[in-house]
Amino acid sequence: MTLKLPRLAPHLATALLLSAATMTAAAAVEMPIRKAGLWEIKMVEASSKVPGMTMQQCTDESTDKAMTSTFSPMAKEVCSKKDVAKTAAGYVADAVCTVNGMEMTSHSEINGDFNSAYSVKVTSHHEGGPAGAPRDTVMTIEAKWLGPCKPDQKAGDMVMPGGFKMNINDLQKLKAMMPKK
């Protein structure tokens, strides 16, 4: 079964919003850069009937650093709060972001070494937006390093479920095409 982009859009948007908030907040704390190569990223929402989503991302040092600067302007526009702190086990990040009328308050616990594996547990509360009623979610993101990127991949390439491919570096181009308020 091939998944179409519209079915993935809410999950991708949530993942990218969480990444934006976490990576932007992390910039002040100097979170480690992930090891260059191919990462497998699994996202599972605890209470969802929708199966988890697994994707792969090819990255390098400049792409990971660029994520903080690329997403930073987007997060500044949509997030009213972005706090991160170093803990004995890793990092914690708290954010309040609003996209398309939906406000999301999240608390993320980030653990791992960023060379072979890391995990993120995101507890969030959503209000408003097209979904309507408020809801609480717990999403777990597990990432592991698979090795070097494949020969046909470049840094920023992501392979989504169903084989849909995109490059994270193209998001800045998409943002530029969005209507200004």
C-alpha positions as CSV (number, residue, x, y, z in Angstrom):
1,M,0.0,0.0,0.0
2,T,1.4,3.4,-1.0
3,L,0.7,6.2,1.3
4,K,-0.2,9.6,-0.2
5,L,1.4,12.8,1.0
6,P,-2.0,14.3,2.2
7,R,-2.4,11.3,4.7
8,L,1.2,11.9,5.9
9,A,0.9,15.7,6.1
10,P,-0.5,16.0,9.7
11,H,2.2,13.6,11.0
12,L,4.9,15.3,9.0
13,A,3.7,18.7,10.2
14,T,3.7,17.6,13.8
15,A,7.2,16.1,13.5
16,L,8.6,19.2,11.8
17,L,7.0,21.5,14.3
18,L,8.4,19.5,17.2
19,S,11.8,19.4,15.5
20,A,11.6,23.2,14.9
21,A,10.7,23.9,18.5
22,T,13.3,21.5,19.9
23,M,16.1,22.5,17.5
24,T,15.5,26.2,17.9
25,A,15.4,26.0,21.7
26,A,18.5,23.9,21.6
27,A,20.5,26.4,19.8
28,A,21.2,28.4,23.0
29,V,22.3,25.3,24.9
30,E,24.5,23.8,22.1
31,M,23.0,20.4,21.7
32,P,25.3,18.0,19.9
33,I,25.2,17.6,16.2
34,R,24.1,14.2,15.0
35,K,26.8,11.9,13.4
36,A,26.8,12.3,9.6
37,G,25.2,9.5,7.7
38,L,21.8,7.8,7.4
39,W,19.5,7.9,10.4
40,E,16.3,5.9,10.8
41,I,13.7,7.8,12.7
42,K,10.6,6.1,14.2
43,M,7.7,8.1,15.5
44,V,4.9,6.5,17.5
45,E,2.0,8.3,19.1
46,A,1.0,6.2,22.2
47,S,-2.8,6.6,22.0
48,S,-3.2,6.7,18.2
49,K,-4.9,4.1,16.1
50,V,-2.6,5.2,13.2
51,P,0.5,3.0,13.0
52,G,3.8,4.7,13.8
53,M,5.8,6.3,11.0
54,T,9.4,5.4,10.1
55,M,11.5,7.5,7.9
56,Q,15.1,7.8,7.0
57,Q,17.2,11.0,6.8
58,C,20.6,11.5,5.4
59,T,22.5,14.2,7.3
60,D,25.8,15.9,7.7
61,E,27.2,18.5,10.2
62,S,26.2,21.5,8.0
63,T,22.6,20.2,7.5
64,D,22.1,19.6,11.3
65,K,23.5,23.1,12.0
66,A,21.4,24.6,9.3
67,M,18.3,23.0,10.9
68,T,18.7,25.4,13.8
69,S,19.0,28.4,11.5
70,T,16.4,27.3,8.9
71,F,13.8,26.3,11.5
72,S,14.7,29.2,13.8
73,P,12.8,31.8,11.8
74,M,9.8,29.5,11.4
75,A,9.8,28.7,15.1
76,K,10.1,32.3,16.1
77,E,7.0,33.0,14.0
78,V,4.9,30.2,15.5
79,C,6.4,29.6,18.9
80,S,5.8,32.0,21.8
81,K,7.9,29.9,24.2
82,K,11.0,27.8,23.5
83,D,13.1,26.8,26.6
84,V,15.7,24.0,26.8
85,A,17.9,22.8,29.6
86,K,20.7,20.3,30.0
87,T,20.0,17.5,32.4
88,A,22.1,14.7,33.8
89,A,20.5,12.3,31.3
90,G,20.3,14.6,28.2
91,Y,18.1,17.6,27.6
92,V,14.5,18.8,28.3
93,A,12.7,21.3,26.0
94,D,9.4,23.1,26.6
95,A,7.6,25.0,23.8
96,V,4.3,26.7,23.1
97,C,3.6,26.9,19.3
98,T,0.5,27.9,17.2
99,V,0.0,26.7,13.7
100,N,-3.3,27.1,11.7
101,G,-5.1,28.1,14.9
102,M,-4.0,25.0,16.8
103,E,-1.9,25.8,19.9
104,M,0.5,23.0,21.0
105,T,2.2,23.0,24.4
106,S,4.9,20.4,24.5
107,H,7.5,19.0,26.9
108,S,10.3,17.0,25.4
109,E,12.8,14.7,27.1
110,I,15.8,14.1,24.8
111,N,18.4,11.3,25.6
112,G,21.2,9.6,23.7
113,D,24.6,10.2,22.3
114,F,23.7,11.6,18.8
115,N,26.4,9.3,17.4
116,S,24.6,6.0,17.4
117,A,21.1,6.6,18.8
118,Y,18.9,9.0,20.6
119,S,15.3,9.2,21.8
120,V,12.8,12.0,22.3
121,K,9.6,11.6,24.4
122,V,7.2,14.4,23.7
123,T,4.2,15.0,25.9
124,S,1.9,17.6,24.3
125,H,-1.5,19.3,24.7
126,H,-3.3,20.5,21.6
127,E,-6.1,23.2,21.6
128,G,-8.2,24.5,18.7
129,G,-7.4,24.1,15.0
130,P,-9.2,21.8,12.6
131,A,-9.1,18.8,15.0
132,G,-11.5,20.6,17.3
133,A,-11.6,19.3,20.8
134,P,-8.5,19.6,23.0
135,R,-6.3,16.5,23.2
136,D,-3.2,15.3,24.9
137,T,-0.6,13.1,23.2
138,V,2.5,11.3,24.0
139,M,4.8,10.7,21.0
140,T,8.1,8.8,21.1
141,I,10.8,9.4,18.6
142,E,13.5,6.8,18.4
143,A,16.5,7.5,16.1
144,K,19.4,5.2,15.2
145,W,22.4,5.7,13.0
146,L,22.4,3.1,10.1
147,G,25.7,4.0,8.5
148,P,26.8,6.1,5.6
149,C,24.2,7.7,3.4
150,K,23.3,5.7,0.3
151,P,25.2,6.7,-2.9
152,D,22.1,8.4,-4.4
153,Q,21.4,10.5,-1.3
154,K,22.6,13.9,-0.3
155,A,22.5,15.6,3.1
156,G,18.9,16.6,4.0
157,D,17.2,13.8,1.9
158,M,14.4,12.2,3.8
159,V,12.5,9.1,2.7
160,M,9.0,8.9,4.1
161,P,6.7,5.9,4.3
162,G,5.5,4.8,0.9
163,G,8.8,6.0,-0.7
164,F,7.9,9.7,-0.8
165,K,11.2,11.6,-0.9
166,M,11.9,15.2,0.1
167,N,14.9,17.2,1.2
168,I,14.7,19.1,4.5
169,N,16.7,21.9,2.9
170,D,13.9,22.6,0.5
171,L,11.6,23.6,3.4
172,Q,13.1,27.1,3.4
173,K,12.0,27.4,-0.3
174,L,8.5,26.3,0.6
175,K,8.3,28.7,3.4
176,A,9.3,31.6,1.0
177,M,6.3,30.6,-1.2
178,M,3.8,30.8,1.6
179,P,1.6,33.9,1.8
180,K,2.8,36.6,4.1
181,K,0.4,37.9,6.8
